[in-house]
Amino acid sequence: MQDKKLPVQITTENFEIISSGVVHLTEEEIKFKLGSLVIKYKFKRDLYKPRFVGEMVGNELVISLYNSDNQTGEGKIDPIEIGVLRGKPLFTTWFVNTIEHNLRLFSYTFMWKSE
């Protein structure tokens, strides 16, 4: 008997999930490629409160996450639009649990608006 893959499609009332997962990190940066789009998340520290800043650097969207040092976690659960993929608006969410200085659980989701 052949092993057939069962495709999983995840949707909510408003979104179709493209990719979602958890990455265990020991570094200050993580990069995702979705088609021709490149999205980088960078972890930074300064003297201010936790926040995020997005900017285009060359052909990459860089989302800097400042002061994401909370063991119980913090992030952006409400989807934000970050670009266009295959002619559809692309949204993302993330949540970070920082265990120690550079030991993190990074949860992410990329999604389109449901039609």
ABEGO torsion letter per residue (X at the ends): XBBBBBBBBBBBAABBBABBBBBBBABABBBBBBEABBBBBBBBBBABBBBBBBBBBEABBBBBBBGBABAAEBEBABBBBAEBBGGBBBBBBBBBBBABAABBBBBBBBBBBBX
